[in-house]
Amino acid sequence: MSEQRWQARLWQDARAALPDHVWRFVTAGARDEISLQESLEAWSHVRLYPRVLRDVRRPDAATALLGLPVPSPVAIAPTSMQRLAHPGGELAMAQAAAEAGSLVVVSSNAGTRFEELGTTGAAWWLQAYATADRSLVAPVFEEAARAGARAIVLTVDTPVPGTKYDIDEAAFGDLTEVYGLNHPQVVRGRTPGAEHAQDLTAADIAWLHDLTGLPIVVKGVLRADDAQRCVEAGAAGVWVSNHGGRQLDRSVSTCAALPAVGAAVSGQAEVYVDGGIRSGLDVLTALALGADGVFCGRTPYLALAAGGAERVVEMLDLLHDELLDALRMSGCARLQDARGLASSGTPEPPTGL
Ligand SMILES: Cc1cc2nc3c(=O)[nH]c(=O)nc-3n(C[C@H](O)[C@H](O)[C@H](O)COP(=O)(O)O)c2cc1C
């Protein structure tokens, strides 16, 4: 199968499987979708300087994410309402992660109970939205920690949900079993203080760590100075993300933001990236620009819609194969060798080539 074709087929199959309103919900970006488009395209504008004369018979894509050994740096980003994609929802996604030996980040708005996720054997992190009244969500995060979450991913780019056009809200109907099953008191009934926090500070990182005893990853960072503040506040990971172009439109692409964040905190915290990662070449490019781990949001969601857990495993396998191919052709035996592939290593662009 040729590179990229499987993605096109996956999107076609998901389109056929999903009702119009869910397809639009998943594929939409905020406002004019400028960040959505740019995040996709930006990876393909980076140019690589492959290494040669290296032994690449057995490239190894294995790594560790906060101490968790994984066969590939590609993991599953949090996406809400997975039960709209497939009846198995978050459970099926976790089953796929378990089968692939991958890591899955579960949305705090999941329609599956945390304790059920543990039964899959998957390694999972909880994605957390803090509420204006922190005491409303504290028990939810404590419950996730008890149920086996290995880290908390605090999403910090969503003081309000980004405006997306042409979302047919009426078509979603009753979401009781699909959305917010772990904290109905927060998502239903307009509880005062249950709206997203608009006063998050670095102190919330320490608060979450003290509450759960888990490492904290901060998701939605696009600036080196913010990344440094996260690390100073004790974050174990910084996740470069613009929410798949779903929050502030015209925010910089993650590909463009990644190098400065990596340079600021690499060695002090793990650096992750998401947004428009669709191929093994995108993954290699992200590693070259400083990422330790790479997350995909829409691709696993659409794979779940197109063929349940099995299709998600297939998608992860295809990305893995493409990454191995890209590592070989760029002269990288290990992931660390990819660091710096995107610059020539000389102060000036090479001449006379
Ligand atoms: C349908 C959908 C739902 C999402 N839900 C959440 C969420 O609940 N929490 C969160 O932090 N990010 C959420 N995201 C953002 C993803 O975690 C991720 O940042 C983004 O999808 C990455 O871009 P990609 O889809 O191009 O891979 C969602 C994205 C989509 C497409």
The ligand as an SDF file (V2000), in Angstrom:
LIG
                    3D

 31 33  0  0  0  0  0  0  0  0999 V2000
  -13.5960   15.3190   18.2570 C   0  0  0  0  0  0  0  0  0  0  0  0
  -12.4870   15.8610   19.1070 C   0  0  0  0  0  0  0  0  0  0  0  0
  -12.6600   15.9240   20.4730 C   0  0  0  0  0  0  0  0  0  0  0  0
  -11.6310   16.3880   21.2890 C   0  0  0  0  0  0  0  0  0  0  0  0
  -11.7950   16.3730   22.6460 N   0  0  0  0  0  0  0  0  0  0  0  0
  -10.7800   16.7920   23.4390 C   0  0  0  0  0  0  0  0  0  0  0  0
  -10.9070   16.7400   24.8570 C   0  0  0  0  0  0  0  0  0  0  0  0
  -11.9260   16.3120   25.4050 O   0  0  0  0  0  0  0  0  0  0  0  0
   -9.8670   17.1810   25.5940 N   0  0  0  0  0  0  0  0  0  0  0  0
   -8.6990   17.6560   25.0230 C   0  0  0  0  0  0  0  0  0  0  0  0
   -7.7620   18.0480   25.7300 O   0  0  0  0  0  0  0  0  0  0  0  0
   -8.5530   17.6770   23.6820 N   0  0  0  0  0  0  0  0  0  0  0  0
   -9.5430   17.2600   22.8880 C   0  0  0  0  0  0  0  0  0  0  0  0
   -9.3850   17.2820   21.5240 N   0  0  0  0  0  0  0  0  0  0  0  0
   -8.0890   17.7050   20.9390 C   0  0  0  0  0  0  0  0  0  0  0  0
   -7.1540   16.4960   20.7610 C   0  0  0  0  0  0  0  0  0  0  0  0
   -6.7250   15.9910   21.9850 O   0  0  0  0  0  0  0  0  0  0  0  0
   -5.8920   16.8670   19.9620 C   0  0  0  0  0  0  0  0  0  0  0  0
   -5.2680   17.9820   20.5620 O   0  0  0  0  0  0  0  0  0  0  0  0
   -6.1250   17.1370   18.4830 C   0  0  0  0  0  0  0  0  0  0  0  0
   -7.1970   16.3650   17.9820 O   0  0  0  0  0  0  0  0  0  0  0  0
   -4.8450   16.8240   17.6990 C   0  0  0  0  0  0  0  0  0  0  0  0
   -4.9720   17.0830   16.3450 O   0  0  0  0  0  0  0  0  0  0  0  0
   -5.3110   15.9580   15.2260 P   0  0  0  0  0  0  0  0  0  0  0  0
   -6.7700   15.6710   15.3810 O   0  0  0  0  0  0  0  0  0  0  0  0
   -4.9820   16.6360   13.9600 O   0  0  0  0  0  0  0  0  0  0  0  0
   -4.4570   14.7470   15.5010 O   0  0  0  0  0  0  0  0  0  0  0  0
  -10.4180   16.8270   20.7000 C   0  0  0  0  0  0  0  0  0  0  0  0
  -10.2570   16.7720   19.3130 C   0  0  0  0  0  0  0  0  0  0  0  0
  -11.2760   16.2950   18.5140 C   0  0  0  0  0  0  0  0  0  0  0  0
  -11.0540   16.2280   17.0260 C   0  0  0  0  0  0  0  0  0  0  0  0
  1  2  1  0
  2  3  1  0
  2 30  2  0
  3  4  2  0
  4  5  1  0
  4 28  1  0
  5  6  2  0
  6  7  1  0
  6 13  1  0
  7  8  2  0
  7  9  1  0
  9 10  1  0
 10 11  2  0
 10 12  1  0
 12 13  2  0
 13 14  1  0
 14 15  1  0
 14 28  1  0
 15 16  1  0
 16 17  1  0
 16 18  1  0
 18 19  1  0
 18 20  1  0
 20 21  1  0
 20 22  1  0
 22 23  1  0
 23 24  1  0
 24 25  2  0
 24 26  1  0
 24 27  1  0
 28 29  2  0
 29 30  1  0
 30 31  1  0
M  END
$$$$
